[in-house]
């Protein structure tokens, strides 16, 4: 093949079917080639001469044919290579597919485990939420029962006031201690009732099956717990105040008995027995009792002891025999006799009072004398037991009889000026084992007990 037909005119063309055969010149072809007329040359074409036939190709067609042949060759090479290495490629593809499948299965298993963990955690969180809510409910119930116990607990010597007195309201003023009362009055702190009231908020219990899906539930639980903590602290503070008040009261009562030189055991033995009874049920704490229950137990024990001591002190004449402000016209001890003007022993106190004012007994006892008694005029003597006695002289009228049992504050007579007297007043004596002692000692003890 050449751009000129002359180049191929002297050679016979090789047919594709002659591949592998020995080249033989055909006589006719040789003769035709020898006598062929030369063709005009063309610079831009390719001519193929075979068996006396000429085929002309342009350069574009030629190169298309060449490119096609090259592509076919490459395709044949690639196909041969593919078939040669097909098994390795398939093996690698299968391994890759298996690897991807295993990876997907591992990922699915991981996600399933994560879902299981999340579900378990949610169930655990729900269980914990339900437990916390149940604990809060139980705690609120316990605090409410404590508030009820505190509300039912009497004051140191009386009940809790229901309303605090207003400023300037004289009708609501706190009563002053009265020595003639059978109960020594202690004023509770003005904010005590407020402390004893339960401020526990109403807990709205969500259904236990509802899961706490967000932090809002946790915040609610925290707020409820904080509120219950505050209520518990207020209750404990109120309980501490009651216990401290009772302990202080007990110390003062015992101190008064000691200062008066009295024997507490003898006084308790002289207390008259009142009608009471019932089966004996010992007081004991449960094994799981908390600080509140233990402190309440101590308070109840102290209160029982204080009640017993109050009954004992009911025999001690430390109260005033007349109502109103105390004003003495003559004290206990040596004085100038109002009739003779000479020094004389005054065995009691003279209280200023008007004729007809009531005279009240200052302690529980029994009337041993009621009538005219020399310089005393009309006089009443009351035996309080354990060697203690009191006398009320210069009465204008006597309202009791010998052998009568009198209670604290009971009117035994009226103020007068009978006997050796210069005017209306009350002559009041306190005696221990028959010996006159200064009544102010007992009155000061009464003021001490009434203080605080």
C-alpha positions as CSV (number, residue, x, y, z in Angstrom):
1,X,0.0,0.0,0.0
2,X,1.3,3.4,-0.9
3,X,0.2,6.7,-2.0
4,X,1.3,5.9,-5.6
5,X,-0.1,3.1,-7.6
6,X,3.2,2.6,-9.3
7,X,4.7,1.3,-6.0
8,X,2.3,-1.7,-6.1
9,X,2.2,-2.3,-9.8
10,X,5.1,-4.6,-9.9
11,X,4.0,-6.8,-7.1
12,X,1.1,-9.1,-6.8
13,X,-1.3,-8.3,-4.0
14,X,-1.6,-10.6,-1.0
15,X,-5.1,-11.8,-0.3
16,X,-6.1,-12.4,3.3
17,X,-7.0,-15.9,2.5
18,X,-3.4,-16.6,1.3
19,X,-1.9,-16.2,4.7
20,X,0.5,-18.9,5.4
21,X,0.8,-20.0,1.8
22,X,4.0,-19.8,-0.3
23,X,4.0,-16.9,-2.6
24,X,3.5,-17.9,-6.3
25,X,3.3,-15.6,-9.1
26,X,0.4,-16.3,-11.4
27,X,1.5,-16.1,-15.0
28,X,-1.5,-14.2,-16.1
29,X,-1.1,-11.8,-13.3
30,X,2.6,-11.4,-14.0
31,X,1.9,-10.6,-17.6
32,X,-0.8,-8.2,-16.8
33,X,1.4,-6.5,-14.3
34,X,4.2,-6.3,-16.9
35,X,1.9,-4.7,-19.4
36,X,-0.1,-2.5,-16.9
37,X,-0.4,1.1,-17.8
38,X,0.9,3.4,-15.1
39,X,-1.8,5.4,-13.3
40,X,-1.4,8.9,-12.5
41,X,-0.1,9.5,-9.0
42,X,-2.1,11.0,-6.3
43,X,-0.5,12.4,-3.2
44,X,-3.6,12.4,-0.9
45,X,-4.9,8.8,-1.5
46,X,-4.0,5.3,-0.8
47,X,-4.3,2.6,-3.5
48,X,-4.4,-1.1,-3.0
49,X,-3.9,-3.2,-6.2
50,X,-4.8,-6.9,-6.1
51,X,-5.4,-9.2,-9.0
52,X,-5.4,-6.3,-11.3
53,X,-7.9,-4.4,-9.3
54,X,-7.2,-1.1,-7.6
55,X,-8.9,0.2,-4.5
56,X,-8.3,3.8,-3.6
57,X,-8.7,5.1,0.0
58,X,-8.8,8.5,1.3
59,X,-6.7,9.4,4.3
60,X,-9.8,9.7,6.6
61,X,-11.1,6.3,5.7
62,X,-7.6,4.9,6.0
63,X,-7.1,6.2,9.5
64,X,-10.6,5.1,10.5
65,X,-9.8,1.6,9.4
66,X,-6.5,1.7,11.2
67,X,-8.1,3.0,14.4
68,X,-10.8,0.3,14.2
69,X,-8.1,-2.3,13.9
70,X,-6.2,-0.9,16.9
71,X,-9.4,-0.8,19.0
72,X,-10.3,-4.3,18.1
73,X,-6.8,-5.4,19.0
74,X,-7.0,-3.6,22.4
75,X,-10.4,-5.1,23.0
76,X,-9.1,-8.5,22.1
77,X,-6.2,-8.0,24.5
78,X,-8.5,-6.8,27.3
79,X,-10.9,-9.7,26.7
80,X,-8.1,-12.2,26.8
81,X,-6.7,-10.6,30.0
82,X,-10.2,-10.7,31.6
83,X,-10.7,-14.3,30.8
84,X,-7.2,-15.0,32.0
85,X,-7.7,-13.3,35.4
86,X,-11.5,-13.7,35.7
87,X,-11.4,-16.1,38.6
88,X,-9.2,-13.7,40.7
89,X,-11.5,-10.8,39.9
90,X,-14.6,-12.7,40.8
91,X,-12.9,-13.9,44.0
92,X,-12.1,-10.4,45.0
93,X,-15.6,-9.2,44.1
94,X,-17.2,-11.9,46.2
95,X,-14.8,-11.2,49.1
96,X,-15.7,-7.5,48.8
97,X,-19.4,-8.2,48.7
98,X,-19.0,-10.5,51.7
99,X,-17.0,-7.9,53.6
100,X,-19.6,-5.3,52.9
101,X,-22.4,-7.6,54.0
102,X,-20.5,-8.4,57.2
103,X,-20.0,-4.7,57.8
104,X,-23.7,-4.0,57.3
105,X,-24.6,-6.9,59.6
106,X,-22.2,-5.6,62.2
107,X,-23.6,-2.1,61.9
108,X,-27.2,-3.5,62.2
109,X,-26.2,-5.5,65.3
110,X,-24.5,-2.4,66.8
111,X,-27.6,-0.3,66.2
112,X,-29.8,-3.0,67.6
113,X,-27.6,-3.2,70.7
114,X,-27.8,0.6,71.0
115,X,-31.6,0.5,70.8
116,X,-31.7,-2.2,73.4
117,X,-29.4,-0.1,75.7
118,X,-31.5,3.0,75.1
119,X,-34.7,1.0,75.9
120,X,-33.1,-0.5,79.0
121,X,-31.9,2.9,80.1
122,X,-35.4,4.4,79.5
123,X,-37.0,1.6,81.5
124,X,-34.4,2.1,84.3
125,X,-35.0,5.9,84.2
126,X,-38.7,5.3,84.4
127,X,-38.3,3.0,87.3
128,X,-36.0,5.5,89.1
129,X,-38.5,8.2,88.4
130,X,-41.4,6.1,89.8
131,X,-39.2,5.3,92.8
132,X,-38.3,8.9,93.4
133,X,-42.0,10.0,93.1
134,X,-43.0,7.2,95.5
135,X,-40.4,8.3,98.0
136,X,-41.6,11.9,97.7
137,X,-45.2,10.8,98.3
138,X,-44.2,8.8,101.3
139,X,-42.1,11.6,102.7
140,X,-44.9,14.1,102.2
141,X,-47.3,11.7,104.1
142,X,-44.7,11.4,106.9
143,X,-44.3,15.2,107.1
144,X,-48.1,15.6,107.2
145,X,-48.3,13.1,110.0
146,X,-45.5,15.0,111.8
147,X,-47.4,18.3,111.3
148,X,-50.5,16.6,112.8
149,X,-48.4,15.4,115.7
150,X,-47.0,18.9,116.2
151,X,-50.4,20.5,115.9
152,X,-51.9,18.1,118.5
153,X,-49.0,18.6,120.9
154,X,-50.0,21.0,123.7
155,X,-47.8,23.9,124.5
156,X,-45.5,23.7,127.5
157,X,-48.5,24.3,129.8
158,X,-51.4,25.0,127.4
159,X,-52.7,24.8,123.9
160,X,-51.2,26.6,120.9
161,X,-52.9,29.9,120.2
162,X,-54.8,30.0,117.0
163,X,-54.2,33.6,116.1
164,X,-51.4,36.0,116.9
165,X,-52.5,39.1,118.6
166,X,-52.6,42.3,116.5
167,X,-50.8,45.4,117.5
168,X,-53.0,47.7,119.5
169,X,-55.6,45.1,120.1
170,X,-55.9,44.9,123.8
171,X,-58.6,42.2,123.6
172,X,-56.1,39.9,122.0
173,X,-53.2,40.7,124.3
174,X,-51.3,37.8,125.7
175,X,-52.5,37.1,129.2
176,X,-50.0,37.9,132.0
177,X,-48.8,35.1,134.3
178,X,-51.2,34.8,137.2
179,X,-50.0,33.3,140.4
180,X,-53.5,32.3,141.4
181,X,-53.9,30.1,138.3
182,X,-53.6,26.4,138.7
183,X,-51.4,26.3,135.6
184,X,-48.3,28.3,135.2
185,X,-48.7,30.0,131.8
186,X,-45.9,30.1,129.3
187,X,-46.2,32.3,126.2
188,X,-45.4,30.5,123.1
189,X,-43.4,32.3,120.4
190,X,-45.7,34.3,118.2
191,X,-44.6,32.5,115.1
192,X,-44.9,29.0,116.6
193,X,-48.2,28.2,115.1
194,X,-46.9,29.2,111.7
195,X,-43.9,26.9,112.2
196,X,-46.2,24.1,113.2
197,X,-48.5,24.5,110.2
198,X,-47.6,22.2,107.3
199,X,-46.5,24.1,104.3
200,X,-46.0,21.0,102.2
201,X,-47.2,21.7,98.7
202,X,-49.8,19.3,97.2
203,X,-47.9,16.8,95.2
204,X,-49.6,16.1,91.9
205,X,-48.7,12.5,91.2
206,X,-48.2,11.7,87.6
207,X,-49.2,8.3,86.5
208,X,-46.5,5.9,87.3
209,X,-46.6,4.5,83.8
210,X,-45.8,7.8,82.3
211,X,-42.1,8.1,81.5
212,X,-40.1,11.2,82.3
213,X,-39.2,12.1,78.8
214,X,-37.4,15.4,79.5
215,X,-35.7,17.2,82.2
216,X,-38.9,18.9,83.3
217,X,-39.8,16.0,85.4
218,X,-36.4,16.0,87.1
219,X,-36.8,19.7,87.8
220,X,-40.2,19.1,89.3
221,X,-38.8,16.4,91.5
222,X,-36.0,18.6,92.7
223,X,-38.3,21.4,93.5
224,X,-40.6,19.1,95.4
225,X,-37.7,17.6,97.3
226,X,-36.4,21.1,98.2
227,X,-39.8,22.2,99.4
228,X,-40.2,19.1,101.6
229,X,-36.7,19.7,103.0
230,X,-37.8,23.2,104.0
231,X,-40.9,21.9,105.6
232,X,-38.9,19.3,107.5
233,X,-36.4,21.9,108.7
234,X,-39.2,24.1,110.0
235,X,-40.8,21.1,111.8
236,X,-37.4,20.2,113.3
237,X,-36.9,23.8,114.4
238,X,-40.4,23.9,116.0
239,X,-39.6,20.6,117.7
240,X,-36.3,21.9,119.0
241,X,-38.0,25.0,120.3
242,X,-40.5,22.9,122.2
243,X,-37.9,20.6,123.6
244,X,-35.7,23.6,124.7
245,X,-38.7,25.3,126.3
246,X,-39.6,22.1,128.2
247,X,-36.1,21.5,129.3
248,X,-35.8,25.1,130.5
249,X,-39.1,24.8,132.3
250,X,-38.0,21.6,134.0
251,X,-34.8,23.2,135.2
252,X,-36.6,26.2,136.6
253,X,-39.2,24.0,138.4
254,X,-36.5,21.8,139.9
255,X,-34.5,24.9,140.8
256,X,-37.5,26.5,142.5
257,X,-38.0,23.4,144.7
258,X,-34.3,23.4,145.6
259,X,-34.2,27.1,146.3
260,X,-37.3,26.8,148.6
261,X,-35.4,24.1,150.6
262,X,-38.2,21.6,149.9
263,X,-37.8,17.8,149.4
264,X,-39.1,16.9,146.0
265,X,-39.6,13.3,146.9
266,X,-41.6,14.2,149.9
267,X,-43.7,16.6,147.9
268,X,-44.4,14.0,145.3
269,X,-45.5,11.5,148.0
270,X,-47.9,14.1,149.4
271,X,-49.6,14.7,146.0
272,X,-53.2,13.3,146.3
273,X,-54.1,10.6,143.9
274,X,-56.7,11.4,141.4
275,X,-59.1,9.0,139.7
276,X,-57.2,7.5,136.7
277,X,-56.3,4.1,135.4
278,X,-55.9,1.9,132.3
279,X,-53.8,-0.9,131.1
280,X,-50.0,-0.4,131.2
281,X,-48.6,0.0,127.7
282,X,-44.9,0.7,127.7
283,X,-43.6,3.4,125.5
284,X,-40.9,2.3,123.0
285,X,-39.4,3.4,119.8
286,X,-39.4,1.4,116.7
287,X,-36.2,0.1,115.2
288,X,-36.3,2.4,112.2
289,X,-37.2,5.5,114.2
290,X,-35.6,8.7,112.8
291,X,-34.4,11.8,114.5
292,X,-37.9,13.4,114.5
293,X,-39.5,10.3,116.2
294,X,-36.7,10.1,118.8
295,X,-36.9,13.8,119.6
296,X,-40.7,13.5,119.8
297,X,-40.3,10.6,122.2
298,X,-38.0,12.7,124.4
299,X,-40.5,15.5,124.4
300,X,-43.3,13.3,125.4
301,X,-41.3,11.8,128.1
302,X,-40.3,15.2,129.4
303,X,-43.9,16.4,129.1
304,X,-45.1,13.5,131.2
305,X,-42.5,14.3,133.9
306,X,-43.3,17.9,133.8
307,X,-47.0,17.2,134.3
308,X,-46.1,15.1,137.3
309,X,-43.9,18.0,138.6
310,X,-46.7,20.4,138.0
311,X,-49.1,18.3,140.1
312,X,-46.4,18.3,142.8
313,X,-45.9,22.1,142.6
314,X,-49.6,22.5,143.0
315,X,-49.0,21.9,146.7
316,X,-46.4,24.8,146.9
317,X,-48.0,28.2,147.7
318,X,-46.1,30.4,145.3
319,X,-49.1,32.3,143.9
320,X,-50.6,35.6,145.0
321,X,-53.6,35.5,147.4
322,X,-55.2,38.6,145.9
323,X,-55.9,39.8,142.4
324,X,-54.1,42.8,140.9
325,X,-50.8,44.5,141.5
326,X,-49.0,43.4,144.6
327,X,-48.6,46.2,147.2
328,X,-47.3,45.5,150.6
329,X,-48.2,47.6,153.6
330,X,-45.8,45.7,155.9
331,X,-43.2,43.1,155.1
332,X,-41.9,40.0,156.8
333,X,-39.6,40.3,159.8
334,X,-38.9,42.7,162.6
335,X,-41.0,45.9,162.5
336,X,-42.3,48.5,164.9
337,X,-45.6,47.3,166.3
338,X,-48.5,49.5,165.0
339,X,-50.2,49.6,168.4
340,X,-47.3,49.6,170.9
341,X,-44.6,51.2,168.8
342,X,-42.1,48.6,170.0
343,X,-40.0,46.2,167.8
344,X,-42.0,43.1,167.1
345,X,-41.8,40.1,164.7
346,X,-44.2,40.2,161.8
347,X,-44.7,36.6,160.7
348,X,-46.3,37.4,157.3
349,X,-47.0,39.9,154.6
350,X,-49.7,42.6,154.7
351,X,-51.3,43.1,151.3
352,X,-53.1,46.3,150.6
353,X,-56.7,45.6,149.6
354,X,-60.2,46.9,150.0
355,X,-62.9,45.5,152.3
356,X,-64.7,42.7,150.5
357,X,-62.0,41.9,148.0
358,X,-61.8,38.1,147.5
359,X,-58.9,36.2,149.1
360,X,-57.8,33.1,147.1
361,X,-55.9,30.1,148.3
362,X,-52.4,29.9,146.8
363,X,-52.0,26.1,146.7
364,X,-54.0,22.9,146.7
365,X,-54.8,21.8,150.3
366,X,-57.2,21.1,153.1
367,X,-58.7,23.6,155.5
368,X,-57.6,22.9,159.0
369,X,-58.8,26.1,160.7
370,X,-61.6,28.5,159.8
371,X,-62.9,31.0,162.4
372,X,-61.8,33.6,165.0
373,X,-58.2,33.3,166.0
374,X,-57.0,36.0,168.5
375,X,-55.0,38.8,166.8
376,X,-55.7,37.3,163.4
377,X,-59.4,38.0,163.7
378,X,-61.3,35.8,161.3
379,X,-58.6,33.5,159.9
380,X,-58.4,30.5,157.6
381,X,-55.5,28.1,157.7
382,X,-54.9,25.6,154.9
383,X,-52.6,22.6,155.1
384,X,-50.8,21.8,151.8
385,X,-49.1,18.7,153.0
386,X,-45.4,17.9,153.5
387,X,-45.3,20.5,156.4
388,X,-46.4,23.4,154.2
389,X,-49.3,25.6,155.3
390,X,-50.7,29.1,154.7
391,X,-52.8,31.5,156.8
392,X,-55.2,34.2,155.7
393,X,-56.0,36.7,158.5
394,X,-58.2,39.8,159.3
395,X,-61.0,38.4,157.0
396,X,-64.4,40.1,157.1
397,X,-66.0,36.8,155.9
398,X,-65.0,33.2,155.7
399,X,-66.3,31.0,152.8
400,X,-64.9,27.6,153.7
401,X,-65.3,25.0,156.4
402,X,-62.8,22.9,158.3
403,X,-61.9,19.7,156.5
404,X,-62.9,21.1,153.1
405,X,-60.5,20.4,150.2
406,X,-59.7,23.6,148.4
407,X,-58.2,24.1,145.0
408,X,-55.8,26.7,143.7
409,X,-57.5,30.1,143.2
410,X,-60.6,29.1,145.3
411,X,-62.0,32.0,147.3
412,X,-61.6,31.2,151.0
413,X,-62.9,34.6,152.4
414,X,-63.1,38.3,151.9
415,X,-60.7,41.1,152.9
416,X,-61.5,42.8,156.2
417,X,-60.0,44.4,159.3
418,X,-60.9,42.0,162.1
419,X,-58.7,41.2,165.0
420,X,-55.6,43.3,165.7
421,X,-55.7,45.5,162.6
422,X,-55.5,49.2,161.9
423,X,-57.5,49.0,158.6
424,X,-58.6,46.7,155.7
425,X,-55.8,44.5,154.5
426,X,-54.9,40.8,154.2
427,X,-52.4,39.3,156.5
428,X,-50.8,36.3,154.6
429,X,-48.4,33.7,156.1
430,X,-46.5,30.7,154.8
431,X,-45.2,28.2,157.2
432,X,-42.9,25.2,157.0
433,X,-43.3,22.6,159.8
434,X,-45.2,25.3,161.8
435,X,-42.4,27.9,161.5
436,X,-43.3,31.1,159.6
437,X,-41.1,31.9,156.6
438,X,-41.0,34.9,154.4
439,X,-43.9,34.6,151.8
440,X,-41.9,36.7,149.3
441,X,-39.6,33.7,148.9
442,X,-42.4,31.7,147.5
443,X,-43.8,34.7,145.5
444,X,-40.4,35.2,143.8
445,X,-40.4,31.5,143.0
446,X,-43.8,32.0,141.3
447,X,-42.5,34.9,139.3
448,X,-39.5,32.9,138.2
449,X,-41.7,30.0,137.1
450,X,-44.0,32.4,135.2
451,X,-41.1,34.1,133.4
452,X,-40.4,32.7,130.0
